[in-house]
Amino acid sequence: MKKHVLIVLVFAFLTACNSDDTIDFKEKNNEAIIAYIDKNNLEAQKSGSGLYYIIDEPGSGKQPVATSNVTVAYKGYFLDGKTFDQSDANGISFGLQQVIKGWTEGITYFKEGGKGKLLIPSHLGYGSKGRTGIPGGAVLIFDIHLISVN
């Protein structure tokens, strides 16, 4: 009998240690993004993944795909306006498969020269665990300028 209890306790411990303790912020993030859009009188489109995007200038050059390498100038901030990251006006170059899902999808809505905003819920950003300087469950906003598709 003791052996069975011990096995159950070990299994319970291992299951608890290996469980995915992520929290689903989708509904909360969606409500916060809608409130931000309303408060700031923005006209945003929502994709099937839950990403919101605003195209201020669509651009007129090449349009990237999810596997493209691009150069983008950007400013990243939270719903409260606090900036957490930004590039200089020359932007940075990267492959769209090397960034968060919100960027991989969102940048493809613009053509070269395009400008706008990406409002990224946490499941398309850094998830419920976050990363240094970005708390778990955070909605991320990026002002972007797609400089080029490389």
N, C-alpha and C positions, 0 to 999 in steps of 0.2 A: 504494500500500500504506500509506504514512504517513497518508494522509487517512482511511482506514478505521480505523486504530488510534486516531487522534485522536478520531474520532466515537465509537468504542467507549468510550474513556476519558472523554469528556465525558458520554456517556450514563450510564456507571457512576457518575460523580461526582454528576450530577443525581439519579439514582435514590437514591443513598445519602443525599443531603441532604434529599430529599423523603420518605424512607421514614418510616413511622409506627413509632417506636421504643418504643411502649407495651408494657408487660409485662402479661400476663394473671395477675392475682392471685386469680382466682376460687377455685381449689382451696385455696390457702394461706389466704385469708380465711375460707373456709367451715370449715376445720379449726380456725382460731383462734376463730371464733365458737362453734363447738360446745364447744371446751375451756372457754371463758368461761362458757357456759351451764351446763356440768357443774360447774365449780368453784364457781359461785355458786348452785347448786341452783335454777335458773330453769326455768320451763315456757314455752317459746317455740314459736311456730308459724313455719313457713317458707313463704314464697310461691313461686310459680313463677319469679320473677325472681331469687331468692336472698336476698331481704330476710327477716330474722327480726324478729318483733314479739311483744311481750308486752302483753296488755291486763290491767292491774290493776283498772281501773274502766272499763267500757265507755261510760259516759255515758248520757244519756237524751234529749238534744236532737236537733237536726238532724245528719245525717251528711253530711260533705262529699263532693264528687266531685273528680276530678283538675283541674277548671277552677275550683273554688271559691276564694274569698278567705276566709281564716281568721285568727283571733287565737290564738296559741299561746305559752304560757310553756314554756321549755325549758332544759335544761342539756346541753351537748355535751361528751363526753370520749372518751378513747382506752381501749383494753383495759386499760392499766395504771392507769386511774383519773384520769389527768391531764386537767383541764378545759381546753378550748380556746376555749369560747364559752358564754355563757348570757345569758338575758334576765332582766328583773326579774319579779316576780310578776304584773304586769299583762300581760306577754307582748308580742309584736309581731304586727302584721298584715301579711299578704302574700298574693299569689296563688300557688296551688300549682303553677302553671306557671313560676314565677320562681325555684324552688329546686331543689336536687339531686333526682335521680330517686327516691332513697330516701324523701324527704319527700313528694314528689308522690304516691307510692303509699301510704306508711305512714300518713299522717295520715287517709286515707280509711277506715281500719279502725276509727276511733273516732267516737263521737257527741259532741256538745257536752257538756262536763263530764268527758269521758273522760281517763284517765291511763294511762300505760304507758311502754314502752321500744321504741325502734327500734334494731336492731343492723344497721348498714348496711355491706355489703361495698364495697370501693373502686369497683367498676364502677358502683355506684349512688350514689356520693359524688363524690369529686374525682379518681378514676381513678389511673393510674400516675404522673401528673405532680404531683399534689397542688396545693397553693396555699400562700400565706403562712401559716405556722404549722401546716400539715397536710402531713405527708410523703406522697409518692406511695405508693399501695398500702395506705394506712391504713384500718383498720376504724373506723367512727365509731359511737358509742353516744349516743343521745339519750333523756333522761328528758323526756317530753312531757306537757303538760296542754292539751288542746284546749278553750280557753275559749269560743270562739264561731265559728260559720259566719256570715260577714258578708254 
